[in-house]
Amino acid sequence: MLWTYTQNGEDARTQLIREHMNMVSYWVERMVTQVPAFMSRDEIRSAAMEGLINAANRFDPNQGVLFKTFAEHRIRGAIFDEVRRLDWFSRSMRDKHQRLAETIRELEISLERAPNENEVAAAMDMDLTGYHRMLGEVSHLGCMSLQEVLSDSDTGQSFLDVLEDTDGMPPEEAVEQAELTREVAGMLHELSEKEQQVIALLYHEGLSQKEIADVLSLTEGRISQLHSQALAKLRVKMERL
């Protein structure tokens, strides 16, 4: 960090970020029509926030440049960097993700149960090492998360949405939500024990993948693989509702 003085109990970096948070919203609205359709508003916001933090980390007031001007370049650069990353992802990883989902879907029909990873790997003509590598790539690139796993549904709901408290809903909506929650709970029970543990610790307990790795005595890479595999299975199951 290039400067470290404090004001009102805050270090300069924290103060800069707090005072310029409005720039994140501004650039999200400005860039949303300028980036490709595959980039969501949340992804733009995340990239813009990363740019603001990077600007606060690297800003040197002795250079005679206003922080606002410095941050604008960093924010725009971070957004376009994310566009390039997602563009590559959309052309390569999405194909792998689609193939994974189709394989799991076919196996569930033929086996009448959720397939294990050995069965999925064999059906994809991959050894287990190669299959694990693919799962790690997909997870690392942000292919799937519990928040977006239902993004293609008519309602736009995520798994987390249907697991939230239904208090305050109109009675008919509460009934529908309760039924969907039961469906999702049943899906979770069809996952392997390790997959269930990862989902529960990550989304219910709020642990990081590193913390989960410590709890389950597995590598962080293995947790990433289990996470990707579990969400691929859940997506396939949810598409049938």
N, C-alpha and C positions, 0 to 999 in steps of 0.2 A: 504494500500500500504506500502511496506516495505522500500522503499527508495524514496526520493522526490527531490534530487538536480536537477537543471536545467542546460542546456547547449544550447547555441544559441537560447534562448527563448523557448525551448521545455522542458517539464518535462521528467524525465528519462523513464517513461513508454511509452510515445509517441515516444521518440527517439528509444527505443528498437524495437517497432513495425515497425516503418518506416525503420530502418536499416536491419531488418530481414524478410521483406516481401517476399524476394526471396525464403525463406524456405517454404512458403505456396505453391508456384508453384512447387517447387521441390518435396514436399511430395504428391501433387496431382498426378503428373506424376508417381511417384514411387508406389503409392497405387492403382491407377486406375485398374491395372490388378490383384490386390490381394484382392479386396473386391467383394462381390456378385454383380451380374448384376443389381439387383434392385436399387443399389445406383448410382446415376448419378454423373458426374464430378462436376457439380455445388454443389451437396450435400457434396461431398468430400472437395471441396474448402471452403465451409461454415464452415464445421467442423474443418478443418485445421486452418482457421482464428480464430475460437473460441479458439482453443488450444493455438495459438500464443498470443492472448490477455490475456488468463488466465495465461500463463507463465510470461508475462510482469507484470501482477498484483501481482504475488506471488514470483517473483525472489528476492533473497537476496544475493547480491554480497559478503557478509561476510562469506558465506558458502564455498567459495573456488571452486565453480563449474562454468564452463563457461556457459554463457546464452545459447549459441547454443546447448549445450548438454542438458541443462535443458528444453529448448523449444522443442527439438526433442521428448522427452518422453511425454510432454504435448500434442503435436500435434498428435502423433500416438495414444495416449490414447483417444483423442477427436474423432478421426476418427472411432476407433473401438467402442466407445460408441454410435456413430451415427449408425453404422452398426447394433448393437444390437437393438437400438430403431426402426430402419426401418424394421428390420426382424420381430419384434413383430407386427409392424404396417402392414406389408405386409400380415401377416397371419390372422389378425383380422379385422382391419379397412377397408382393401380393400374389404372384403366381404360385409361390411355394405355399403360402397360406391357403389359397384356394384348393390346391392339390391335397393338402393335409385335411381340410374340412371334407372334401369329397371322399377321400379314403376312409375317414372315420364314419361318415354317413353310410357308405356301402357296407362296411364291416358291421355296423350296428344292425343293419337290416338282415344280413346273412347270419350273424351270431345271435341276434335277439338280446344283446347286452352290450355294454360299453366295452370296446376292445382294450387290451393292455398294450403297452408300448412295443413289446416284441411282435405282436400281431400287426400293429400299424406299420412298423418298420419293414416287416416282411412284405406286406401288401404294397409298399412303396418301392420295393426292390432295393432296399437300403440295409446295410448292417446297422447294428444298434449304435455304434459310434457315430456313423454318419447321420443317423436320425437325431441323435442328441445334439450334434453340431447344428443341424438345421433348426431345431427348437431354440437353441441358444441364439442363433442369428435373428430369428423372428422376434423373440422376446426382447433382445437388445435394441432392436430398431423400433420398438414401441408398437408392434403390430396389433397387440390386443391388450385390453384392460377390462376390468369388470365394469368400469364406468361406461364404456362404449360398446360393449359386446352385443347390445340390442339395437344399435344405431340404425340398422336396416329395417327394423320392425315398423309397423304402421303407427304405433303409438310413440315411437322415439324413446321408449323407456330403456333403462339399463337394469342389470341384475340388482344393483344397489337400490334403484328406485323401488323395485317390487319387494325388497326386504326391509324397507323403512316402515316406521310406525304409521298406522292408518288413522290415527286420531284426527278428528276434525273433518274427515271426508264425508260427503253425502252418503247415506246408507247404501244406495245401489253401487256406488263406486267402491265403498269399503268391502262389500261382498265380493266384487270382481277382484279387488286387490288381494283379499284373503285367499281366494282360489288360486290366483297366480302365484302367491307366496308359497302355497302348499306344493304347487307344481315345481317351483324352483327348488324347494327343500328336498323334494324327491330326487331331482336331478343331481343335487350335491351328494346325496347318499349313494348314487351310482358310480361316483368317482372312486378311484383307489384310495386307500387309507392315507397315503402320503399326499396325494393331490388334495384331499379334503383338509388335511392339516395345513398345507401351504395356503389354501384359500382362506381358511379361518384365521390363521395368524396374520396374514397380510391385510385382509380387509376388515376383519372384526376386531382383532387385537391391535391393528395399526403398526405392526412390526415391519422393519425394513427386511429386504431379502438377506442381508448380511446377518441380522439378528435371528432370522428364521433358520439360517444355515447353522448357527451356533446351537440353537434349541434342538434341532433335529439331527445334529452331528453329520451334516452333509456339506458339500461345497456350495458356495454361492451360485456357481454355474449350474449345479444340479437343481437348485431351487428354481432358477430361471427356467430350466427345461420343464420341470413339473408344472410350473405356473402356466406356461404356454400350452402345454398339452391339456391341462384341465380346462382352460378357457376355450380351446378348440372343441373339446367335447361338449361343453355347455352351449356353445353357439349352435352346434348341430342339433342338439336337443331342443333348444328354444325355437328354432326354425319350424319345428313340427307343431307348435302350439297354435 
